[in-house]
Amino acid sequence: SSGQGHQTAYAQIVAEQFGLPPERVHILQGDTDKIASGLGTGGSASIPTGGVSVERATRELGNNLREIAAEVLETSSRDLEIGEGAVRIAGTDRSVSFADLAKRPGIDPSKLNGSATFTSADGTYPNGTHLAEVEIDPATGIIKIVNYVIVDDFGLTLNPLLLAGQVHGGAMQGIGQALMEQAVYSATDGQLVTGTFMDYALPRAADGPSFVFETHNVPCKTNPLGVKGAGEAGAIGSCPAVVNAIIDGLWREYKIDHIDMPATPERVWIAIREHQRRHSL
């Protein structure tokens, strides 16, 4: 697993089409002994491309199962429907389970598989707004994020909890970039001095706000699921939102219109002191 919960979303897609509980669906990831090629996760494309591929493969398998069941039930495949792990004649109680179909002698093994790929003709374009409210302690330079609101359009949502987790995690990454994360090199010998987590600052849960997150979704038209990528949106929106909030506060009080990222307490404190020094002359 790459950690974003893709296996849960993929299982939901399969389960919905087959009328199964999601826990009955097993998703195998990252096994090159079973899957010949793959690019991993990236580009906010796992659900818009991988998810559509899963949906298409599931549909192909469903068509194959209907063909096999049509022979067993002595009817046309057009009269069959799939649900609750079985293929049944629509409007009747006559059905055959997936397990019984798989155990039938003489079945072509390829009919028990579905495979598909999907390449989108265009990308997906989520959009949204991040609003950050910060408090600045002029005596220490410490920044505290007191309110944070996110409203996004990600197309149709497969799993609201996973989506919120992606956005919250991305937003925390952006907050880390805005406030503390930096690669620092020695001025004397050029060595990286923030090469371990003893020295490289990362945001902890206490450094983040209590996020308010809402979606106003418009289905995407570039893929059949109507979904849009969500993996990068949190980090893209949060970094400028936090820095702009800091600059807004510094400008209102001190007419400071720029500060380099990350806006560490030291940098904020120095910027305020420099302003006070210039205006005390």
C-alpha positions in Angstrom: 0.0 0.0 0.0 1.2 3.5 -0.8 -0.8 4.8 2.2 -3.5 6.9 0.7 -6.2 4.3 1.0 -6.5 3.4 -2.7 -7.3 -0.2 -1.9 -10.4 1.0 0.0 -11.6 3.1 -2.9 -10.9 0.4 -5.5 -12.7 -2.1 -3.4 -15.7 0.2 -3.2 -15.8 0.4 -7.0 -15.8 -3.4 -7.4 -18.2 -3.9 -4.5 -20.8 -1.4 -5.9 -20.8 -3.1 -9.3 -21.1 -6.6 -7.9 -23.4 -5.9 -5.0 -20.8 -7.2 -2.5 -19.7 -5.9 0.9 -16.3 -4.1 0.3 -14.6 -6.4 2.7 -15.3 -9.3 0.3 -13.0 -7.6 -2.3 -9.3 -8.1 -2.0 -7.0 -5.6 -3.7 -3.5 -6.7 -4.5 -1.0 -3.8 -4.9 2.7 -3.5 -5.7 3.2 -7.2 -6.6 5.2 -7.4 -9.8 4.8 -11.2 -9.8 1.1 -10.7 -10.5 1.1 -7.3 -12.4 3.7 -6.9 -15.1 3.9 -3.1 -15.1 2.9 0.0 -13.2 3.9 3.5 -12.4 2.9 3.6 -8.7 1.0 6.6 -7.4 1.6 10.1 -8.5 0.1 13.2 -10.2 -3.2 12.9 -8.4 -4.1 10.3 -10.9 -4.7 7.1 -8.9 -8.5 7.3 -8.9 -9.0 9.2 -12.2 -7.0 6.6 -14.1 -6.5 3.6 -11.8 -10.1 3.8 -10.5 -11.5 4.0 -14.0 -9.4 1.0 -15.0 -10.8 -1.0 -12.0 -14.3 0.0 -13.0 -13.8 -1.1 -16.6 -12.1 -4.4 -15.6 -15.0 -5.1 -13.2 -17.5 -4.5 -15.9 -15.6 -6.8 -18.3 -15.6 -9.5 -15.6 -19.3 -9.0 -15.1 -19.9 -9.5 -18.8 -17.9 -12.7 -18.7 -19.8 -14.0 -15.7 -23.1 -13.3 -17.4 -22.0 -15.3 -20.5 -21.1 -18.3 -18.3 -24.3 -17.9 -16.2 -26.4 -17.7 -19.4 -25.4 -21.3 -20.2 -26.0 -22.5 -16.7 -29.4 -20.8 -16.4 -30.3 -21.5 -20.0 -31.2 -17.9 -20.8 -29.9 -14.9 -22.7 -27.1 -12.9 -21.0 -29.2 -9.8 -21.7 -31.7 -11.1 -19.2 -29.2 -11.4 -16.4 -28.2 -9.0 -13.6 -25.4 -9.1 -11.0 -25.9 -8.5 -7.3 -24.9 -9.9 -3.9 -22.2 -12.1 -5.4 -24.4 -13.9 -7.8 -25.8 -13.7 -11.3 -29.6 -13.9 -11.5 -32.4 -13.8 -14.1 -33.9 -10.4 -13.6 -37.2 -10.4 -11.9 -36.9 -14.0 -10.7 -35.3 -16.0 -7.9 -33.2 -18.1 -10.2 -29.5 -17.4 -9.7 -26.0 -18.9 -9.6 -23.3 -17.6 -7.3 -19.8 -16.5 -8.4 -18.3 -19.3 -6.5 -20.4 -21.9 -8.3 -19.6 -20.4 -11.7 -15.9 -20.5 -10.9 -16.1 -24.2 -9.9 -17.9 -25.3 -13.0 -15.8 -27.9 -14.9 -14.6 -26.9 -18.4 -14.7 -23.2 -17.7 -12.2 -21.1 -19.7 -10.0 -19.6 -17.0 -9.7 -16.3 -19.0 -13.5 -15.9 -18.5 -12.9 -15.5 -14.8 -10.8 -12.4 -15.3 -11.4 -8.9 -16.4 -8.6 -6.5 -17.5 -8.6 -2.9 -18.6 -6.5 0.1 -19.0 -7.5 3.8 -19.2 -5.7 6.8 -20.6 -7.5 10.1 -20.2 -7.5 12.4 -23.2 -7.2 15.3 -20.8 -6.3 15.8 -17.2 -8.6 16.5 -14.3 -8.6 20.0 -12.8 -9.8 20.2 -9.2 -10.2 23.7 -7.8 -10.8 25.3 -4.5 -10.1 27.9 -1.9 -8.0 27.9 1.3 -8.6 30.5 3.9 -6.1 30.8 6.8 -6.3 33.1 9.9 -3.1 33.4 11.9 -2.0 35.1 15.1 1.6 36.6 15.3 3.3 37.0 18.7 5.6 40.1 18.0 7.7 39.3 21.1 8.7 35.8 19.9 7.8 35.7 16.2 5.7 32.6 16.8 2.9 32.0 14.3 -0.3 30.3 15.4 -2.9 29.2 12.9 -6.2 29.8 14.7 -8.7 29.2 11.8 -8.5 27.3 8.6 -11.3 26.7 6.0 -11.0 24.7 2.8 -13.7 24.4 0.1 -12.9 22.2 -2.9 -14.4 20.7 -6.0 -13.1 17.2 -6.6 -15.8 15.9 -8.9 -17.7 12.9 -7.6 -16.5 11.7 -4.2 -16.0 7.9 -3.8 -15.1 8.0 -0.1 -15.5 11.3 1.9 -13.3 10.1 4.8 -10.4 9.2 2.5 -10.8 12.5 0.7 -10.8 14.5 3.9 -7.7 12.7 5.0 -5.9 13.5 1.7 -6.8 17.1 2.0 -5.9 17.4 5.6 -2.6 15.7 5.1 -1.7 17.8 2.1 -2.6 21.0 4.0 -0.3 20.0 6.8 2.5 19.5 4.3 1.9 23.0 3.0 1.8 24.4 6.5 5.1 22.7 7.2 6.6 24.3 4.1 5.2 27.7 5.0 6.4 27.7 8.7 9.3 25.4 9.3 10.7 23.0 6.7 13.9 24.0 5.0 17.2 22.6 3.8 20.0 24.5 5.5 23.6 24.2 4.3 26.7 25.2 6.3 28.1 28.6 5.2 31.7 27.3 5.8 31.8 23.9 4.1 28.5 23.6 2.2 27.4 20.5 4.2 23.7 19.9 4.7 23.0 20.5 8.4 19.3 19.5 8.3 19.9 16.0 7.0 18.0 14.2 9.8 14.8 14.6 11.6 16.8 15.8 14.6 17.4 19.0 12.7 14.8 19.1 9.9 11.6 20.5 11.4 8.3 18.8 10.5 4.8 19.9 11.6 3.2 17.8 14.3 -0.5 17.5 15.0 -0.3 20.3 17.6 1.1 22.7 14.9 -2.0 22.4 12.7 -5.4 23.9 13.1 -8.8 22.2 13.3 -9.7 22.2 9.6 -13.1 23.1 8.3 -13.4 21.2 5.0 -16.3 21.2 2.6 -16.8 20.1 -1.0 -18.9 21.6 -3.7 -18.4 19.0 -6.4 -19.0 19.2 -10.1 -18.6 15.9 -11.9 -15.5 15.7 -14.1 -16.2 15.1 -17.8 -12.8 13.6 -18.8 -13.4 10.2 -17.1 -16.4 7.9 -16.7 -16.3 8.0 -12.9 -16.6 11.8 -12.8 -13.7 12.1 -10.3 -10.9 14.6 -10.0 -7.5 14.1 -8.5 -7.2 15.2 -4.8 -3.7 14.2 -3.7 -1.9 17.5 -4.3 -4.6 20.1 -3.7 -4.1 20.4 0.1 -0.4 21.3 -0.2 -0.9 23.6 -3.2 -3.5 25.7 -1.4 -2.2 25.8 2.1 1.3 27.1 1.6 0.3 30.5 0.0 -2.8 30.8 2.2 -0.7 30.7 5.4 2.1 32.9 4.0 -0.4 35.5 2.7 -2.1 35.5 6.1 1.2 36.2 7.8 2.1 39.0 5.3 -1.4 40.5 5.8 -0.8 40.6 9.6 2.7 42.0 9.3 1.6 44.6 6.8 -1.3 45.8 8.9 0.9 46.4 11.9 4.4 47.1 10.5 4.0 47.6 6.7 6.2 44.5 6.1 5.2 43.2 2.6 7.6 40.2 2.2 9.1 37.4 4.2 11.1 34.4 3.0 9.7 31.0 3.5 9.7 29.3 5.9 8.3 32.0 8.1 10.1 30.7 11.2 9.8 32.6 14.5 13.4 33.8 14.0 12.7 35.3 10.6 9.4 36.9 11.8 11.1 38.3 14.9 14.0 39.8 12.8 11.6 41.3 10.3 9.7 43.1 13.1 12.9 44.2 14.8 14.3 45.5 11.5 11.1 47.5 11.0 11.2 48.9 14.5 14.9 49.8 14.2 14.4 51.7 10.9 11.5 53.6 12.3 13.3 54.5 15.5 16.1 56.3 13.8 
